[in-house]
Structures are given as C-alpha cells and as structure tokens.
C-alpha cells in the first residue's frame, strides 16, 4: 500500500468539505473516514489498477471513493435502528460521539462525496470506461449490493440455510470487494463476458468470501460465545471446515491470477496472503 494513501484520502475529503460545511458534520465525517483502519478495499483498487496499467491518479480516486462508501455502511450499520453498536475500531461509534441525526447525515454525505471523488478519475480515462466503472460502483451500493445485503441480513434466522448466508455475504461484503478489484478493469476498458469470468473476477469473488469468513472467525474468538448468530459461518459449519474450504478456494484463485499476470499480480497476492494467514492458523 503506497504510504501516501492516507494523505490522499484526507485531501479528497478536504476538497469535498470546502469551507462551508457545517462544523458538526465536518467533524463527524473526519472522525469516521480518517479513523485508523485496514483500508483493504482501496488497497485492492490501487493494486488492481497497478496490475492492469491504470493511471495512478484514477486508481487513487476509485480507491478513495470505495473507502467513503465503506465508511458510509459502517456509520449506518452502527445506528440503533440497525446493529446498535456503541464502538467501532476501538472508539465510540459515530452516533455515540455526534448523535444519531449527525451520524445519519454523515453517512448520506459520504455517498455523494464518493461519487464526486470517483469522477476525479475523468481526466485519466476514456469517458466510456468511466461510465462503466461508475455503473459498477452504483450497482455495488444498491439493492443488489451492500444495501441489499444489509436487508438480507435482517431476514436471517436460526432456520436459515447456508445458501441464504452466502447470498447475504456476497452482497454485504463481497460487492465492495468485487467493485474494488474490477472497477480498474472497467476503467482500462478490460471488459469480459459475464458468463465467462476471468481470473480477476474469480479472485475477487473468493477473496471477498474468505475475508468474511476470517472476520466471522475473529469475532467468534473475541466474543467467546457458546452459540453463534445466524450471520456467522460457524452457525452452518465447523471452524475447521470453514477454514479449510475457504483457504483452499482462495489459494486456487491466487494461483490462477498469478498464472495469468505473473509478477504484476504480486501486490494482490500479498493482500490475499494476509487473509490466508488468518484462515490457516489452525490448519
């Protein structure tokens, strides 16, 4: 991950805020967007862009936009009407710090800011390619993406099936992972037949799935609960099965990506190895 992404993200935020944004909203946005985090989604966008030959400025704009959207989902997920979480990344949730109304507005603002930030790529890519990337970004957010995934999560019960869990995870988590990895392909004009996904498509799908499983396992160990919620993979299979299945599938996807892109795929492989390390702890 380039060392200057945090500076870049802060700069993108400053441009959107300008000098007339109400102080309470500006503070709320800075509080959540610039909080320390893994930044795995923008890291993926930038690494994918490097592999595909996308102009660095366009990759950074896409990565920052995706991080803003991810932050929007976190702020809204934490609200009392949703998951009702008091803490996020070791500090009070946005609504606990600034109040529910300001937190709600901050999440809404991040969406519009993300679109404006994404459009900063327009000077570095073909307009048709920019439209394709924006289309994918909008799809990843909407009813077939993260928002639909959040709605699907509320329907899960102790009687839900593994297929229903995968349906939810593919949208709530997988949609932004796929967007981060595949928008650079859109921006460089690298279209493919949707019925014949290439190595990057497969890698995007498997990485998103493996990341969610790793997150479920981490939550289970931290909470040390006797029973698991229906949103956790551990309600549907043993920890050993979850680890081994997704470790194998992501390893295979990495091998395919490396076979196609050789050394150019290494930054993406290194990010995947972080997830594989978590999954492989007990293998």
URHUSUL-V973400 format. One record per helix or strand of 3 or more residues. SS is the DSSP state (helix for helix, strand for strand). FROM is the first residue (numbers start at 1). LEN is the number of residues. If there is no record, write none. Layout:
ss & from & len
SS & FROM & LEN
SS & FROM & LEN
This chain:
ss & from & len
helix & 5 & 13
helix & 23 & 11
helix & 40 & 13
helix & 56 & 23
helix & 94 & 5
helix & 100 & 24
helix & 127 & 15
helix & 146 & 8
helix & 162 & 11
helix & 174 & 14
helix & 199 & 25
helix & 233 & 3
helix & 239 & 44
